[in-house]
Amino acid sequence: MPDEKSDAVPGGTVSVGRHERIYRQNRYVYPVLSRRARGISIGINLNPDKICNWDCIYCQVDRTTPPTLREVDEALLRDELRAMLEEAKSGALFERPEFRDLAEELRRLRDVTFAGDGEPTSYPNFLGVVRDTLRIKAEAGLEDLKVVVLSNATLLDRPRVSEAVRLLDEGHGELWLKLDAGTEEYYRLVDRTTIPFARVLANILETARGRPIVLQSLFMKVGGKGPPQAEVAAYVGRVRDILEGGGRVKLIQVYTVARPPAEAYVTPLLDEEVDALAAEVRRRVPGVPVETFYSRHLS
């Protein structure tokens, strides 16, 4: 599940024109200006090999070049995380050239996020890294700092992942789960995977029954055409199924492509198209906040 954070803030003019997983001398831990967090997010990349169990047509990870790293050195990851948290806490991070000119309201450490170049929960020792991350932020005096996991929900039913989610519940964790479709056909078109859509839906529902989640939904034009109205209606139906099944959704993020995608036939929705789609979601799923994010930096 590639990193779906962006380097733009909605309505803002400041951006960091880079979105690299390898930051300076770091291999696994990197800071980004996140439009969704509205400040600085510290990313953790557990998939430097760029392997993912989805092959999304909109993926914004460059898989045309081979990875420079394939293994995760967890001791080094822990050291990088400690150093990055200390820089953010002391303010030294905001004196680096990339962040020096940020507006005051963006000079905030908002979260630590498991994202990167693949599905983070697929990492064999995901549970151990989550445990280490929660310990390190507590040692840094940042117990209340949010830890976010961006996931495609395909592996949430695995016991080791479920245990990691339980730890996150105790440590100010939050799950942002992908839902890009309403039908099996469209799911396979945009997410390109052999994993059944039913498994994704079941995992989202079961996870949302245990804690409030955020749904991340990316919509785009495929071959110049946006999602069919019937597909949007089916998507809304899936969200309603989650809620009616006892799931809790604290926020829905409706957004579009913001950086060059995997396939050239994928292009972003216009701002007004994003707004119209979000309005339909708000109308049919009352009571759940919907945030919109636009294509500002596609080149």
C-alpha positions as CSV (number, residue, x, y, z in Angstrom):
1,M,0.0,0.0,0.0
2,P,2.0,2.9,-1.2
3,D,2.2,6.2,0.6
4,E,-0.9,8.3,-0.1
5,K,0.2,11.3,1.8
6,S,0.9,14.3,-0.4
7,D,3.2,17.3,-0.2
8,A,0.5,19.9,-0.6
9,V,-1.8,21.4,1.9
10,P,-5.4,22.0,0.8
11,G,-5.9,25.7,-0.1
12,G,-2.2,26.4,0.7
13,T,0.7,27.6,-1.4
14,V,3.6,26.0,0.4
15,S,4.8,22.6,-0.7
16,V,7.8,20.5,-0.4
17,G,8.7,19.5,-3.9
18,R,10.0,16.1,-3.0
19,H,8.4,12.9,-1.7
20,E,11.4,10.6,-1.3
21,R,11.5,7.6,1.0
22,I,15.3,7.9,1.4
23,Y,15.8,11.2,3.1
24,R,19.4,12.5,3.3
25,Q,21.3,9.8,5.1
26,N,18.2,8.0,6.3
27,R,17.0,4.7,4.7
28,Y,13.6,4.1,6.3
29,V,12.4,7.2,8.1
30,Y,11.6,10.4,6.3
31,P,9.7,13.7,7.0
32,V,7.0,15.1,4.6
33,L,4.7,18.0,4.6
34,S,1.4,16.2,4.6
35,R,-1.7,17.9,3.3
36,R,-3.9,15.6,5.3
37,A,-2.1,16.0,8.5
38,R,-1.7,19.8,7.9
39,G,1.8,19.7,9.1
40,I,4.8,17.5,9.3
41,S,4.4,13.7,9.2
42,I,7.3,11.3,9.8
43,G,7.0,8.4,7.5
44,I,8.3,4.9,8.1
45,N,8.9,2.8,4.9
46,L,8.8,-0.9,5.6
47,N,8.8,-1.8,1.9
48,P,12.0,-0.4,0.4
49,D,11.9,-3.4,-2.0
50,K,8.9,-1.7,-3.6
51,I,6.9,-5.0,-3.4
52,C,3.2,-4.6,-2.9
53,N,0.2,-7.0,-3.0
54,W,-1.7,-4.4,-5.1
55,D,-0.6,-3.0,-8.4
56,C,-2.8,0.1,-8.6
57,I,-3.0,1.9,-11.9
58,Y,-2.8,5.2,-10.0
59,C,0.2,4.2,-7.9
60,Q,2.6,7.1,-7.4
61,V,5.6,5.0,-6.4
62,D,8.2,4.8,-9.2
63,R,8.5,1.1,-9.9
64,T,10.4,1.7,-13.2
65,T,13.7,2.0,-11.3
66,P,15.0,-0.9,-9.1
67,P,15.0,-0.4,-5.4
68,T,18.3,0.7,-3.8
69,L,17.4,-1.3,-0.6
70,R,15.6,-4.6,-0.2
71,E,16.0,-5.4,3.5
72,V,14.9,-3.5,6.6
73,D,17.6,-3.0,9.2
74,E,15.4,-2.6,12.2
75,A,18.1,-1.4,14.5
76,L,18.9,1.4,12.0
77,L,15.2,2.2,11.6
78,R,14.9,2.6,15.4
79,D,18.0,5.0,15.4
80,E,16.6,7.0,12.5
81,L,13.2,7.3,14.2
82,R,14.7,8.5,17.5
83,A,16.8,11.1,15.7
84,M,13.9,12.4,13.6
85,L,11.6,12.7,16.6
86,E,14.3,14.6,18.5
87,E,14.8,17.0,15.6
88,A,11.1,17.6,15.4
89,K,10.8,18.0,19.1
90,S,13.7,20.4,19.4
91,G,12.7,22.4,16.3
92,A,15.9,21.6,14.4
93,L,13.9,19.9,11.7
94,F,12.1,23.1,10.8
95,E,15.5,24.9,10.3
96,R,16.4,22.5,7.5
97,P,16.1,24.2,4.0
98,E,13.2,22.0,3.0
99,F,11.0,23.3,5.9
100,R,12.5,26.6,6.9
101,D,9.9,28.7,5.0
102,L,6.8,26.9,6.2
103,A,4.0,28.9,7.6
104,E,3.8,28.9,11.4
105,E,0.6,26.7,11.4
106,L,2.5,24.0,9.4
107,R,5.5,23.9,11.7
108,R,4.0,21.1,13.8
109,L,4.8,17.5,14.1
110,R,1.4,15.8,13.5
111,D,2.0,12.1,13.4
112,V,4.2,9.1,12.6
113,T,2.9,7.2,9.6
114,F,3.5,3.7,8.3
115,A,3.3,4.2,4.6
116,G,6.1,4.0,2.1
117,D,6.5,1.9,-1.0
118,G,4.2,-1.0,-0.4
119,E,1.6,-2.5,2.1
120,P,3.2,-1.9,5.5
121,T,1.3,-4.7,7.2
122,S,2.9,-7.2,4.9
123,Y,6.3,-6.7,6.6
124,P,7.0,-9.9,8.5
125,N,7.8,-8.1,11.8
126,F,5.2,-5.4,11.5
127,L,4.1,-6.2,15.1
128,G,7.6,-5.7,16.4
129,V,8.2,-2.5,14.6
130,V,4.9,-1.1,15.8
131,R,5.8,-2.1,19.4
132,D,9.2,-0.4,19.0
133,T,7.6,2.8,17.5
134,L,5.2,3.2,20.4
135,R,8.1,2.7,22.9
136,I,10.4,5.2,21.1
137,K,7.8,7.9,20.9
138,A,7.0,7.4,24.6
139,E,10.7,7.6,25.5
140,A,10.8,10.9,23.5
141,G,8.1,12.3,25.7
142,L,5.6,12.2,22.8
143,E,3.1,9.7,24.2
144,D,0.2,11.6,22.7
145,L,1.7,11.7,19.2
146,K,-0.6,9.9,16.7
147,V,0.6,6.9,14.9
148,V,-1.1,6.3,11.6
149,V,-1.1,3.1,9.5
150,L,-2.0,3.5,5.8
151,S,-3.3,0.1,4.7
152,N,-5.2,-1.6,1.9
153,A,-6.9,-3.7,4.5
154,T,-6.0,-7.0,2.8
155,L,-4.0,-8.4,5.8
156,L,-5.8,-7.0,8.8
157,D,-7.3,-10.5,9.5
158,R,-3.8,-11.9,10.2
159,P,-3.2,-12.5,13.9
160,R,0.1,-10.6,14.1
161,V,-1.5,-7.7,12.3
162,S,-4.5,-7.8,14.6
163,E,-2.2,-7.8,17.6
164,A,-0.4,-4.7,16.2
165,V,-3.7,-3.0,15.8
166,R,-4.5,-3.7,19.4
167,L,-1.3,-2.1,20.4
168,L,-2.0,0.9,18.3
169,D,-5.4,1.3,20.0
170,E,-3.5,1.7,23.2
171,G,-0.9,4.1,21.8
172,H,-2.9,6.8,20.0
173,G,-3.0,4.8,16.7
174,E,-5.2,5.4,13.8
175,L,-6.0,3.2,10.7
176,W,-6.5,4.8,7.3
177,L,-7.9,2.1,5.1
178,K,-8.3,2.1,1.3
179,L,-11.6,1.8,-0.4
180,D,-11.5,2.8,-4.1
181,A,-14.4,1.0,-5.5
182,G,-17.9,-0.2,-5.0
183,T,-17.9,-3.3,-7.3
184,E,-15.5,-6.2,-7.8
185,E,-15.0,-5.3,-11.4
186,Y,-13.9,-1.7,-10.7
187,Y,-11.8,-2.8,-7.8
188,R,-9.9,-5.1,-10.0
189,L,-9.6,-2.4,-12.7
190,V,-8.0,0.2,-10.4
191,D,-6.3,-1.8,-7.7
192,R,-5.2,-4.7,-9.9
193,T,-4.9,-7.6,-7.5
194,T,-6.0,-11.2,-7.2
195,I,-7.1,-10.6,-3.6
196,P,-10.9,-10.8,-3.5
197,F,-12.8,-7.5,-2.9
198,A,-14.9,-9.4,-0.4
199,R,-11.9,-9.9,1.9
200,V,-11.1,-6.2,1.8
201,L,-14.7,-5.3,2.7
202,A,-14.9,-7.9,5.5
203,N,-11.6,-6.7,7.0
204,I,-12.6,-3.1,6.9
205,L,-15.9,-3.9,8.6
206,E,-14.4,-6.0,11.3
207,T,-11.7,-3.5,12.0
208,A,-14.2,-0.6,12.0
209,R,-16.3,-2.4,14.6
210,G,-13.4,-2.3,17.0
211,R,-12.4,1.4,16.6
212,P,-13.2,4.4,14.4
213,I,-11.3,4.3,11.1
214,V,-10.6,6.7,8.3
215,L,-11.5,5.7,4.7
216,Q,-9.2,6.8,1.9
217,S,-10.8,6.8,-1.5
218,L,-9.0,7.8,-4.6
219,F,-11.0,8.6,-7.7
220,M,-9.5,9.3,-11.1
221,K,-10.2,9.4,-14.8
222,V,-9.4,6.2,-16.6
223,G,-8.9,6.8,-20.3
224,G,-10.3,10.3,-19.9
225,K,-13.5,9.1,-18.1
226,G,-14.3,9.5,-14.4
227,P,-15.9,6.8,-12.4
228,P,-19.4,5.9,-13.7
229,Q,-22.3,7.1,-11.7
230,A,-23.3,3.5,-11.0
231,E,-19.9,2.9,-9.5
232,V,-20.1,5.9,-7.3
233,A,-23.5,4.7,-6.1
234,A,-22.1,1.2,-5.4
235,Y,-19.2,2.8,-3.5
236,V,-21.6,4.8,-1.3
237,G,-23.5,1.5,-0.8
238,R,-20.3,-0.2,0.5
239,V,-19.7,2.7,3.0
240,R,-23.3,2.4,4.2
241,D,-22.9,-1.3,4.6
242,I,-19.9,-0.7,6.9
243,L,-21.9,1.7,9.0
244,E,-25.0,-0.4,9.1
245,G,-22.9,-3.4,10.0
246,G,-21.7,-1.7,13.2
247,G,-18.5,-0.2,11.8
248,R,-17.4,3.3,12.8
249,V,-16.0,5.7,10.2
250,K,-14.7,9.0,11.6
251,L,-13.7,10.5,8.3
252,I,-13.8,9.8,4.5
253,Q,-11.0,11.3,2.4
254,V,-12.1,11.8,-1.2
255,Y,-9.1,12.7,-3.4
256,T,-7.6,12.3,-6.8
257,V,-4.2,11.7,-8.4
258,A,-1.6,14.3,-7.2
259,R,1.6,13.0,-8.7
260,P,2.5,11.1,-11.9
261,P,0.7,7.7,-11.7
262,A,1.8,4.2,-12.8
263,E,-0.3,4.3,-16.0
264,A,-0.3,7.2,-18.4
265,Y,-4.0,6.7,-19.1
266,V,-4.8,7.7,-15.5
267,T,-5.4,11.4,-15.0
268,P,-6.8,13.4,-12.1
269,L,-10.4,14.6,-11.7
270,L,-11.0,18.3,-12.0
271,D,-11.6,20.1,-8.7
272,E,-15.3,20.5,-9.4
273,E,-15.5,16.8,-10.2
274,V,-14.0,15.9,-6.8
275,D,-16.4,18.3,-5.2
276,A,-19.4,16.8,-6.9
277,L,-18.4,13.3,-5.9
278,A,-17.8,14.3,-2.3
279,A,-21.1,16.1,-2.2
280,E,-22.8,12.8,-3.3
281,V,-21.0,11.0,-0.5
282,R,-22.1,13.6,2.0
283,R,-25.7,13.5,0.8
284,R,-26.0,9.7,1.0
285,V,-23.8,9.1,4.1
286,P,-24.9,11.9,6.5
287,G,-23.1,12.3,9.7
288,V,-19.7,11.2,8.5
289,P,-17.3,14.1,7.7
290,V,-15.9,14.1,4.1
291,E,-12.6,15.9,3.2
292,T,-11.5,16.6,-0.3
293,F,-8.0,16.8,-1.7
294,Y,-7.3,18.0,-5.2
295,S,-4.6,17.5,-7.9
296,R,-2.3,20.5,-7.3
297,H,1.2,19.2,-8.2
298,L,0.8,16.8,-11.0
299,S,3.6,17.1,-13.6
